[in-house]
Amino acid sequence: MSGMCREVVTLQLGHYSNFIGTHWWNLQDAALVYDSDFPASELQSDVMFREGLTLGGHVTYTPRLIAMDLKGSLQTLRKEGNLYDTENENTAFTWEGQIRTHKESPPTKNAFLQELDNLDTGGLLAEADFTCSSSAVGHCSVSSAGASVAVETVNSSLERLQKTYRLEGSVRVWSDFLRIHLHPRTISVINQYNHDGESERLEVFGQGEALLQGPVLEDLEDRLHFFVEECDYLQGFQVLCDLADGFSGLGSKVTELLRDSYGGRGILTWGVAPVNHPDTSSIKDLYHMMNCALGTLQMANNSSFFCPLTLRGGLMRRPPPPTTFPLLNYDPMLWYHSSSVLALALDCMTTSFRLRQNSAPMWQLSDALTVSGRKVVSAYGSVPFPMMHGSCLPDALDAFADVLPWKPISACPEIGDGRCFGQSVTLRGLDGQSLVSPLLPGTEPPSSLHLEHSGEDVLASYVRLHYPSSPLAVQLLSGGSKLTPPFPQIFSPALSPQGFLQNQTADHYTSSQPVVGLPVLTSLQSSPATGLQLSELQKACAALDLRRVAPSFLTHGPEPGDITESMEQLRNLAHCYRQDRCRSSSEEDDDDD
């Protein structure tokens, strides 16, 4: 369907969620089309962005976003953002006595933020008045002294500079690599808990649950009303929530609020977890596992679907090694790196409800994946999708032989038994590449994939070789993820700037040119593997005597009886994924022991 924009409001709850969200919004910003001479993007940016006006009457284009974090988490970023300057407002004082001012030195900005400030405030950008179209920022023009001139946007300036920022040593918080302006109503700081330090930390589920009342609840409802009431056709909410700390409890209450207040709207919730936590310990590892279990259950109950996103090998206290990708040289322990990988996958997985043409709304995606109460789904990704420049899609898929091209990004390895209750597969970024086989008539095809007549048929046929009877939705987008500074350059030198594999004999194989585009393949699945993951998590948590090993977890609630009930509900949820499996009764009895 075209012509109608179904808006989405995004909520980011927690520090790692904001790390992923910052990369995700940077990707969206990089993909905006500012020149009307270029064709419109396949994605309708008005779904996620909103148009507004500054106090000076300048048109703005900012995310429809509410980002919650703790005191001390913003560093150089002002809570109100920089679009609406409130620092120079006159304040009337009635105190006539002596005033002593103590001024603290502001945090130091890294090289990227300093360059961004220069581009944002210097030269043409500082002197001109912007006028942007309301439909997906089709173009921007600048009126200066009554004349219309071409605008050099921050995007184009950064691309022209072609700088590769090495921020690995300077990124402390997510605002250290944020390249877009945020609306003054976006950032909500929870002052009851500290981002850093040893005291007043938001560490357990019950703390987060107890937060959503009083001023915090009023503040959230006020922000929600602001963004929701200006939507014409609100399709729902995209929620990113930290899963392993106290934000898990807050996210459970937030999704419950969304369900009760905006019934019938889609709520797609992504529970995110980093590979590592700073200052971790054995007791905190236990907290993390319990938070993951309780958050998964509660947010799944309140959402259209719930999907964990993590590069950890599992959600247990001692998980397997982190997920690796053949063409990525990323540091899984570095949040700046791991969140960028998950943001690329999320950018691909969420395209179905952001398309300009033939968009599938949130409820359609969730209904296809959550049949029979299976509200938890698992995600897989090939980041990047390995395709030789000048090759064709059938050849690229044939190269995997019997191995699937994607890796788990939900800590849920595939079983490999061909069983799946529902699946949504998205491949984007093969612009200029052949989607079908170029074989001449009469030539023997290397595989059945070379007989298909469209890229969608090629991809669907490949997936059905591994999941013969699985309900399947497939979509291809020609445009890939567009990478601009400060996205980390974590890619193999075998990749060209467009993200395709190069011929190893090419002269520019070791070129230092940054990767500026990337093809990505993702899969969202509801499968028995998800049930096994939930069952493993439930058994590990149910076996704990929290009153003995972690009484502090119960200090803020929930009560032991409530946790026992939640573990039974999680066990029942895991059983939903076994309904269609051919297993003997003896096997099922063994699993219940």
C-alpha positions in Angstrom: 0.0 0.0 0.0 1.3 3.5 -0.8 0.3 7.0 0.0 -0.5 6.4 3.6 2.2 6.8 6.3 1.6 4.5 9.3 3.7 6.2 12.0 5.7 4.4 14.6 6.9 5.7 18.0 10.2 4.3 19.3 11.1 3.8 22.9 14.7 3.1 24.0 14.9 1.9 27.6 18.4 1.6 29.0 22.0 2.4 28.2 22.8 -0.5 25.8 19.4 0.1 24.1 20.5 3.6 23.5 23.8 2.4 22.1 22.0 0.3 19.5 19.4 3.0 18.9 22.1 5.6 18.3 23.6 3.5 15.6 20.2 2.7 14.2 19.1 6.4 14.0 22.5 7.3 12.5 21.8 4.7 9.8 18.3 6.1 9.2 19.7 9.6 9.0 22.3 8.6 6.5 19.6 7.1 4.3 17.6 10.3 4.0 17.3 11.7 0.5 17.9 15.4 0.4 18.1 15.9 -3.3 14.8 15.8 -5.3 16.8 14.9 -8.4 17.5 11.5 -6.8 14.7 8.8 -6.7 12.9 8.4 -3.4 14.1 5.7 -1.0 12.3 2.4 -0.8 11.8 3.2 2.9 9.3 5.9 4.0 11.3 7.8 6.6 8.1 9.7 7.8 7.2 6.4 9.5 10.0 6.9 12.1 10.7 10.7 11.8 8.5 13.7 12.6 8.6 17.2 11.2 8.5 20.2 13.6 9.6 23.8 14.0 12.2 25.3 16.2 11.5 28.4 18.4 13.0 30.4 15.5 10.6 28.9 13.0 13.1 26.6 11.3 11.8 23.3 10.1 13.2 20.2 11.9 13.1 16.5 11.1 13.7 14.5 14.2 13.1 10.9 15.4 9.7 10.1 16.9 11.6 8.8 19.9 11.5 8.5 23.7 14.9 7.6 25.2 15.2 6.7 28.9 18.5 6.5 30.7 20.0 7.1 34.1 21.6 10.1 35.8 25.1 10.7 34.5 24.6 8.9 31.2 24.5 11.8 28.8 28.0 13.3 29.2 28.2 16.1 26.5 24.6 15.9 25.3 22.1 18.3 26.8 18.9 16.6 28.0 16.8 19.1 25.9 19.0 18.7 22.8 20.4 21.6 20.8 17.6 22.5 18.4 15.7 24.5 21.0 18.2 26.8 22.8 16.9 27.5 26.3 20.2 28.4 27.9 19.8 32.1 27.0 16.4 32.5 28.5 16.2 35.4 31.0 15.4 34.3 34.5 14.0 36.7 37.1 15.7 36.5 40.5 14.2 37.9 43.7 17.3 37.2 45.8 19.2 40.4 46.5 22.1 38.9 48.4 25.5 37.9 47.2 25.6 35.1 44.6 28.6 32.8 44.2 28.8 30.7 41.0 30.6 27.3 40.9 31.1 26.2 37.3 32.1 22.6 36.6 34.2 22.0 33.5 32.1 20.3 30.8 33.1 16.8 29.6 35.5 16.8 26.7 34.1 16.0 23.3 35.8 13.5 21.0 37.1 14.3 17.5 33.9 13.3 15.8 31.7 15.5 18.0 34.0 18.5 17.6 33.9 18.1 13.8 30.1 17.8 14.0 29.9 21.0 16.0 32.0 22.8 13.4 29.8 21.5 10.5 26.6 22.2 12.4 27.4 25.8 13.4 29.9 27.0 10.9 29.7 28.7 7.5 26.6 28.3 5.4 24.9 26.0 7.9 25.0 28.7 10.6 23.8 31.6 8.4 21.1 30.0 6.4 17.5 29.2 7.0 16.4 25.7 6.2 13.2 24.7 4.5 12.6 20.9 4.2 9.8 19.1 2.5 7.4 17.2 4.8 7.4 14.0 2.8 10.4 11.9 3.7 12.7 15.0 3.3 12.5 14.8 -0.4 14.8 17.7 -0.7 16.2 20.5 1.3 16.8 24.1 0.2 18.3 27.0 1.9 17.1 30.6 1.8 19.7 33.2 2.5 19.2 36.9 1.8 16.2 36.1 -0.3 18.1 33.7 -2.7 17.7 30.0 -3.0 21.0 28.1 -3.0 22.0 24.4 -2.7 22.5 23.2 0.9 25.5 21.4 2.0 24.0 19.3 4.8 25.8 17.8 7.6 25.3 14.4 5.9 26.9 15.5 2.6 29.7 17.3 4.5 30.6 14.2 6.4 30.6 12.2 3.2 32.7 14.7 1.5 35.3 14.7 4.3 35.5 10.9 4.0 37.0 10.7 7.5 37.4 7.5 9.3 37.0 8.3 13.0 38.7 5.9 15.4 36.4 6.3 18.4 37.1 3.0 20.1 39.0 4.7 22.9 36.8 7.7 23.3 33.2 6.4 23.3 32.1 6.3 26.9 28.3 6.7 26.4 26.0 6.6 23.4 25.9 10.3 22.9 29.6 10.2 22.0 28.7 9.0 18.5 25.2 10.5 18.0 25.1 12.5 14.7 21.5 13.7 14.7 19.5 16.2 16.6 16.9 15.0 19.0 13.6 16.6 19.9 13.5 18.2 23.4 10.9 15.7 24.5 13.0 12.7 23.5 15.4 12.2 26.4 14.0 11.2 29.8 16.6 11.0 32.6 15.8 8.8 35.7 17.5 10.6 38.5 16.7 8.0 41.2 19.6 5.8 39.9 23.2 6.4 38.8 24.7 5.4 35.5 28.2 5.1 37.1 29.5 4.5 40.6 28.9 1.8 43.2 25.7 3.1 44.8 22.2 3.6 43.6 22.4 1.3 40.7 19.4 -0.1 38.7 20.4 -3.7 38.9 17.4 -5.9 39.6 13.9 -6.5 38.0 11.9 -5.2 41.0 13.7 -1.9 41.1 12.6 -1.3 37.5 9.0 -2.4 38.1 8.7 0.0 41.0 10.0 3.0 38.9 7.0 3.4 36.7 4.8 5.4 39.1 4.6 8.9 40.3 6.8 11.5 38.4 8.4 8.9 36.1 5.0 7.6 35.0 3.6 11.1 34.5 6.7 12.1 32.5 6.5 9.1 30.3 2.7 9.5 29.7 3.3 13.2 28.8 5.9 12.3 26.3 3.8 9.5 24.8 0.8 11.8 24.4 3.0 14.4 22.6 4.3 12.0 20.0 1.1 9.9 19.6 -1.4 12.7 19.3 0.3 14.2 16.3 0.2 10.9 14.4 -2.5 10.4 11.8 -2.3 6.6 11.4 -0.3 5.3 14.3 0.6 1.6 13.6 2.4 1.0 16.9 5.5 1.1 19.0 9.0 -0.2 18.6 10.6 -0.8 22.0 14.3 -1.5 22.7 14.8 -2.5 26.3 17.9 -3.6 28.2 17.1 -7.1 29.3 19.8 -8.0 31.9 19.5 -5.1 34.4 16.7 -3.3 36.2 15.4 -1.8 32.9 14.0 -5.2 32.3 11.4 -4.6 35.0 10.8 -1.0 33.8 10.3 -2.3 30.2 7.7 -4.9 31.5 5.7 -2.0 33.0 6.2 0.2 30.0 4.9 -2.4 27.6 2.0 -3.1 29.9 1.2 0.6 29.8 1.3 0.6 26.0 -0.9 -2.5 25.7 -3.5 -1.0 28.1 -3.5 2.5 26.7 -3.1 1.8 23.0 -4.9 -1.4 22.5 -4.9 -2.7 18.9 -1.6 -1.1 18.1 1.5 -3.2 17.3 4.2 -3.4 20.0 7.4 -5.0 18.7 9.8 -5.4 21.6 13.5 -6.1 21.3 15.2 -7.2 24.5 18.9 -6.3 24.2 21.9 -7.5 26.1 25.6 -6.8 25.7 28.2 -9.5 25.6 29.8 -8.1 28.8 28.9 -5.9 31.7 31.4 -3.6 33.5 32.3 -4.5 37.0 30.5 -7.8 36.9 30.6 -10.5 39.6 29.1 -13.9 40.2 26.1 -12.4 42.1 25.5 -9.9 39.3 25.7 -12.6 36.7 22.9 -14.3 38.6 21.0 -11.0 38.6 21.4 -10.8 34.9 20.0 -14.2 34.3 17.0 -13.7 36.5 16.3 -10.3 34.9 16.4 -11.9 31.4 14.0 -14.6 32.4 11.5 -12.3 34.1 11.8 -9.6 31.4 11.3 -12.1 28.6 8.1 -13.5 30.1 6.5 -10.2 31.0 7.5 -8.2 27.9 6.4 -11.1 25.7 3.0 -11.1 27.5 2.5 -7.4 26.9 3.9 -7.2 23.3 2.8 -8.3 19.8 6.1 -10.1 19.8 9.3 -10.2 21.9 12.7 -10.8 20.3 16.0 -11.0 22.3 18.9 -9.3 20.5 22.4 -10.1 21.7 25.7 -11.3 20.5 26.2 -13.4 23.7 26.3 -17.1 23.1 23.4 -17.5 25.5 21.4 -15.8 28.3 22.8 -18.1 31.0 25.4 -17.1 33.6 28.2 -18.9 31.7 27.3 -18.5 28.0 29.2 -20.0 25.0 31.6 -17.6 23.1 30.1 -14.6 21.4 28.7 -14.7 17.9 31.3 -14.2 15.2 30.9 -13.2 11.5 33.3 -14.2 8.8 33.7 -10.7 7.3 33.6 -8.6 10.5 36.6 -7.8 12.7 34.7 -6.5 15.7 35.5 -6.5 19.4 32.4 -8.2 21.0 33.4 -6.7 24.4 33.2 -3.2 23.0 29.7 -1.8 23.2 30.4 0.6 20.4 31.2 -2.3 18.2 28.6 -4.9 19.2 25.7 -2.4 19.2 26.6 -1.4 15.6 26.3 -5.1 14.4 22.9 -5.4 16.1 21.8 -2.1 14.7 22.6 -3.3 11.1 20.5 -6.4 11.7 17.6 -4.4 13.2 17.7 -2.0 10.3 17.1 -4.9 8.0 14.5 -6.8 10.1 12.3 -3.7 10.5 12.0 -2.8 6.8 8.6 -4.6 6.3 6.6 -1.9 8.2 8.7 1.0 6.9 8.3 0.4 3.1 7.1 3.1 0.8 5.3 0.6 -1.4 3.5 -2.6 -0.3 4.2 -2.0 3.4 3.2 -4.8 5.8 2.1 -3.2 9.1 3.4 -4.3 12.5 0.4 -6.4 13.3 0.8 -8.4 10.1 4.4 -9.3 10.8 3.7 -10.2 14.4 0.6 -12.3 13.6 2.5 -14.3 11.1 5.2 -15.2 13.7 3.2 -15.6 17.0 0.7 -18.3 16.2 -0.6 -20.4 19.2 0.8 -18.1 21.8 4.4 -18.2 20.7 5.1 -14.6 21.5 8.9 -15.0 21.6 10.8 -15.1 18.3 14.5 -15.5 17.5 16.6 -13.4 15.1 19.5 -14.5 12.8 21.7 -12.4 10.6 24.4 -12.5 7.9 26.2 -9.2 8.5 27.3 -8.6 5.8 25.8 -11.0 3.3 28.9 -12.3 1.5 28.4 -11.8 -2.3 31.1 -11.5 -4.8 31.0 -8.3 -6.9 29.5 -9.2 -10.3 28.2 -12.5 -9.1 24.5 -13.5 -9.0 22.3 -14.4 -6.0 21.9 -18.1 -6.9 25.7 -18.5 -6.9 26.1 -16.6 -3.6 23.5 -18.9 -1.9 24.9 -22.1 -3.5 28.3 -21.3 -1.9 26.9 -22.1 1.5 26.1 -25.6 0.5 24.2 -27.2 3.5 25.1 -24.5 5.9 22.7 -21.6 6.5 24.2 -18.2 5.8 23.2 -16.5 9.0 24.4 -16.6 12.6 22.2 -16.3 15.8 21.8 -12.8 17.2 19.3 -13.9 19.8 21.6 -16.4 21.6 19.5 -19.2 20.1 21.3 -21.5 17.6 19.1 -23.3 15.1 18.4 -26.9 15.6 18.7 -27.8 12.0 15.8 -30.3 11.9 13.9 -28.3 9.3 11.0 -27.4 11.6 9.8 -23.8 11.9 6.4 -22.4 12.8 6.9 -19.2 10.8 9.7 -17.1 9.3 10.3 -13.7 7.8 13.5 -13.3 5.7 14.8 -10.0 4.4 17.7 -9.4 2.1 18.8 -5.9 1.2 21.6 -4.2 -0.6 22.1 -6.1 -3.9 21.6 -3.0 -6.0 23.4 -3.5 -9.3 23.9 -7.2 -8.7 22.1 -10.0 -10.6 19.3 -11.5 -8.7 18.8 -14.4 -11.1 21.1 -16.7 -13.0 22.6 -15.2 -16.2 23.0 -18.7 -17.7 22.3 -18.9 -21.5 19.4 -21.1 -22.7 20.4 -24.7 -23.0 23.1 -24.5 -20.3 22.9 -27.0 -17.5 22.0 -25.1 -14.3 24.4 -25.8 -11.3 21.4 -26.0 -9.0 17.6 -25.5 -8.8 18.1 -21.9 -7.7 19.4 -21.0 -11.2 16.0 -21.9 -12.6 14.1 -19.2 -10.7 13.0 -16.1 -12.5 13.1 -13.5 -9.7 15.2 -12.7 -6.7 12.3 -13.3 -4.3 11.8 -16.8 -5.8 15.5 -17.5 -5.5 15.6 -16.6 -1.9 12.4 -18.4 -1.0 13.5 -21.6 -2.8 16.8 -21.5 -0.9 15.1 -21.1 2.5 12.6 -23.9 1.7 15.5 -26.3 1.0 16.2 -26.0 4.8 12.6 -25.4 6.0 10.4 -27.3 3.6 7.0 -26.8 5.3 7.6 -23.5 7.1 5.2 -20.6 6.5 7.5 -18.0 4.9 7.6 -14.3 4.0 10.4 -13.1 1.8 11.3 -9.5 0.8 14.2 -8.0 -1.2 15.3 -4.4 -1.1 17.8 -3.1 -3.6 19.2 -0.5 -1.2 21.5 -1.6 1.5 22.5 0.0 4.8 24.3 3.2 4.1 27.3 3.7 6.4 28.6 7.1 7.2 30.9 8.5 10.0 31.1 7.6 12.8 30.1 4.0 12.1 33.0 1.8 13.1 35.1 0.4 10.3 35.0 -3.2 11.6 35.0 -4.9 8.1 37.3 -7.4 6.5 39.7 -5.8 3.9 38.2 -8.3 1.4 35.1 -6.1 1.1 34.8 -3.3 -1.4 33.5 0.1 -0.4 30.1 -1.1 -1.5 30.3 -4.1 0.9 30.8 -6.8 -1.8 33.6 -9.4 -1.8 36.5 -8.4 -4.1 38.5 -10.6 -6.3 41.7 -11.4 -4.3 43.8 -10.6 -7.3 42.4 -7.1 -7.6 44.9 -4.2 -7.1 42.7 -2.5 -4.6 42.2 -5.6 -2.4 44.0 -4.0 0.4 42.6 -0.5 -0.2 42.1 1.6 2.9 38.8 3.1 1.5 36.0 2.8 4.1 33.0 0.6 3.6 30.1 2.9 2.8 27.3 0.4 2.0 26.5 -3.1 3.1 24.2 -5.9 2.0 22.5 -7.6 5.0 20.4 -10.8 5.3 18.2 -11.4 8.3 15.7 -14.0 9.5 13.0 -13.7 12.2 11.9 -17.2 13.3 9.4 -18.8 15.6 10.8 -22.3 15.9 11.3 -25.2 18.4 14.8 -23.8 19.0 13.2 -20.8 20.7 11.3 -23.2 23.0 14.5 -25.0 24.0 16.2 -21.7 24.8 13.3 -20.6 27.0 13.2 -24.0 28.7 16.9 -23.9 29.5 16.6 -20.4 30.9 13.5 -21.4 33.0 15.2 -24.5 34.5 18.3 -22.6 35.5 16.3 -19.9 37.2 13.8 -22.2 38.9 16.6 -24.2 40.4 17.9 -21.2 42.3 16.9 -20.6 46.0 17.1 -16.8 45.8 16.4 -16.4 49.5 19.7 -18.2 50.2 22.0 -17.3 47.3 20.7 -13.8 46.4 18.3 -12.3 49.0 19.2 -8.8 47.8 17.4 -9.6 44.5 14.1 -9.9 46.5 14.6 -6.7 48.4 12.7 -4.6 45.9 10.3 -7.4 44.8 8.9 -9.4 43.3 8.0 -11.8 46.1 9.3 -15.4 46.0 5.8 -16.7 45.3 5.5 -14.3 42.3 8.8 -15.5 40.9 7.7 -19.2 41.3 4.5 -18.4 39.4 6.5 -16.5 36.7 8.8 -19.5 36.2 5.8 -21.8 35.8 4.4 -19.4 33.2 7.8 -19.4 31.4 7.8 -23.2 31.4 4.3 -23.2 29.8 5.5 -20.7 27.2 8.4 -23.0 26.3 6.0 -25.9 25.9 4.1 -23.9 23.3 7.0 -24.5 20.9 6.8 -28.3 21.3 3.2 -28.8 20.1 4.1 -29.6 16.5 7.3 -31.6 17.2 7.4 -35.4 16.8 8.8 -36.5 20.1 8.2 -39.6 22.2 6.5 -39.3 25.5 9.7 -40.6 27.2 11.7 -37.7 25.7 9.1 -35.2 27.0 9.2 -36.8 30.5 13.0 -36.5 30.5 12.7 -32.8 29.6 10.4 -32.2 32.6 12.7 -33.8 35.1 
